[in-house]
Amino acid sequence: MFSDDHVLYVYDRYVEQLYLSKADCLIKNVLIICHSAGGMATTRLLNDKRKYLLPRIRAVAGTDTFFGRAQNKAIQQVYGRSIVNWVTSPQPLGTILSHTVPKRVSAGHAAHEYTSAAAFPQIMSYFDAMLKSAQNQPVNDKSLAKEMSEKQLPVEEKNEDANNKKVEENDAKCEGNDKEDIQTDIDKQAKDIQGNSDKSKEETPENNGKMEVDNE
């Protein structure tokens, strides 16, 4: 039995039949975390079990996983709106690595097996924000707001801004050095001129214009 077959079996028997399919079911929100091959199992679950599951999906967090093809527009919307994949990366946690669908961000760890643990705090903040967003509630989590603000720019744009700032700093430093060099050159030229003037005075005879004649 493949992992997606196992996931479908567990969902059918212990989730949909017992709860989601019931008219009086109180479960309104479903959150999913999937790791490694779990992304493909989640894809199959979304494709095959739409009736009771799709209306309740609020967020899916993948950790260094991969997802299959969405079979219809409703699932494509879930992919674009509700799925984030935290993948292996040396970049800081939450750094946007690509705007593909689903979106890929850094898990803050370079080892596949540690991505779930490394990304877990941010995944919980993400789930909290998505639940509040679904209920039209304000997100008051300041740490999440900070993380989200840091994630607005892709890595390339962040690097470009950092490089531009470094260039500006180098230009300012070079400009300052140029001014110092110019002033040094001016001072040196002035000193040379003064030295030449003093030397000329020393070499000029006191009886200027008189010539000694050898009478011999």
GISULWO-V384269 format. One record per residue. N is the residue number from 1. SS is DSSP state (H for helix, E for strand, C for the rest). OMEGA is omega in radians with two decimals (999 if undefined). BURIAL is + if it has 24 or more other ideal C-beta (glycine too) atoms within 12 Angstrom, else -. Layout:
# GISULWO-V384269
N:SS:OMEGA:BURIAL
N:SS:OMEGA:BURIAL
This chain:
# GISULWO-V384269
1:C:3.10:-
2:C:-3.09:-
3:H:3.14:-
4:H:3.05:+
5:H:3.13:-
6:H:3.14:-
7:H:3.12:+
8:H:-3.14:+
9:H:-3.12:-
10:H:3.14:-
11:H:-3.13:+
12:H:-2.97:-
13:H:-2.98:-
14:H:-3.14:-
15:H:-3.05:+
16:H:-3.09:+
17:H:-3.08:-
18:H:-3.00:-
19:H:-2.94:-
20:H:-3.10:+
21:C:-3.12:-
22:C:-3.13:-
23:C:-3.11:-
24:C:-3.13:-
25:C:-3.12:-
26:C:3.14:-
27:C:-3.11:-
28:C:-3.04:-
29:C:3.08:-
30:E:3.09:+
31:E:-3.09:+
32:E:2.94:+
33:E:-3.13:+
34:E:-3.09:+
35:E:3.03:+
36:C:-3.14:-
37:C:-3.14:+
38:H:3.10:+
39:H:3.10:+
40:H:3.09:+
41:H:3.09:+
42:H:3.09:+
43:H:-3.14:+
44:H:3.12:+
45:H:3.14:+
46:H:-3.13:+
47:H:-3.01:+
48:H:-3.04:+
49:C:-3.02:+
50:C:-2.92:-
51:C:-3.08:-
52:C:-3.03:+
53:C:-3.04:+
54:H:-3.14:+
55:H:-3.08:-
56:H:-3.12:+
57:E:3.11:+
58:E:-3.14:+
59:E:3.04:+
60:E:3.11:+
61:E:3.05:+
62:E:3.05:+
63:E:-3.11:+
64:C:-3.09:+
65:C:3.09:+
66:C:-3.07:+
67:C:3.11:+
68:C:-3.07:+
69:C:3.05:-
70:C:-3.01:+
71:C:3.11:-
72:C:-3.05:-
73:H:-3.14:-
74:H:3.13:-
75:H:3.06:+
76:H:3.08:-
77:H:3.06:-
78:H:3.12:+
79:H:-3.06:+
80:H:-3.02:-
81:H:-2.86:-
82:H:-3.08:+
83:E:3.01:+
84:E:-3.12:+
85:E:3.09:+
86:E:-3.01:+
87:E:3.12:+
88:C:-3.13:+
89:C:3.03:+
90:C:3.13:-
91:C:3.11:+
92:C:-3.12:-
93:C:3.07:+
94:C:3.12:+
95:C:3.13:+
96:E:-3.14:+
97:E:3.08:+
98:E:3.10:-
99:C:3.07:-
100:C:3.08:-
101:C:-0.07:-
102:C:3.14:+
103:E:3.11:+
104:E:3.10:+
105:E:-3.11:+
106:E:3.04:+
107:C:3.14:+
108:C:3.13:+
109:C:-3.08:+
110:C:-3.11:-
111:C:-3.09:-
112:H:-3.03:-
113:H:-3.12:-
114:H:-3.06:-
115:H:-3.12:+
116:H:-3.13:+
117:H:-3.10:-
118:H:-3.08:+
119:H:-2.99:+
120:H:-3.14:-
121:H:-3.13:-
122:H:3.08:+
123:H:3.12:+
124:H:3.09:-
125:H:3.10:+
126:H:3.10:+
127:H:-3.14:+
128:H:-3.14:+
129:H:-3.13:+
130:H:3.09:+
131:H:3.13:+
132:H:3.11:-
133:H:3.13:-
134:H:-3.13:-
135:C:-3.12:-
136:C:3.09:-
137:C:3.10:-
138:C:3.10:-
139:C:-3.07:-
140:C:-3.13:-
141:C:-3.07:-
142:H:3.13:-
143:H:3.10:-
144:H:3.13:+
145:H:3.11:-
146:H:3.14:-
147:H:-3.12:+
148:H:3.13:+
149:H:3.12:-
150:H:-3.08:-
151:C:-3.05:+
152:C:-3.10:-
153:C:3.03:-
154:C:-3.12:-
155:H:-3.09:+
156:H:-3.12:-
157:H:3.09:-
158:H:-3.14:-
159:H:3.14:-
160:H:3.11:-
161:H:3.13:-
162:H:3.13:-
163:H:3.11:-
164:H:3.12:-
165:H:-3.14:-
166:H:3.11:-
167:H:3.13:-
168:H:3.12:-
169:H:3.12:-
170:H:3.11:-
171:H:3.14:-
172:H:3.13:-
173:H:3.13:-
174:H:3.13:-
175:H:3.11:-
176:H:3.11:-
177:H:3.12:-
178:H:3.13:-
179:H:3.12:-
180:H:3.13:-
181:H:3.14:-
182:H:3.13:-
183:H:3.11:-
184:H:3.11:-
185:H:3.14:-
186:H:3.13:-
187:H:-3.13:-
188:H:3.13:-
189:H:3.12:-
190:H:3.13:-
191:H:3.12:-
192:H:3.14:-
193:H:3.13:-
194:H:3.12:-
195:H:3.12:-
196:H:3.13:-
197:H:3.12:-
198:H:3.14:-
199:H:3.14:-
200:H:3.13:-
201:H:-3.13:-
202:H:-3.10:-
203:H:-3.10:-
204:C:3.13:-
205:C:3.13:-
206:C:3.13:-
207:C:-3.09:-
208:C:3.09:-
209:C:3.11:-
210:C:-3.12:-
211:C:3.08:-
212:C:-3.11:-
213:C:3.08:-
214:C:-3.08:-
215:C:3.11:-
216:C:999:-
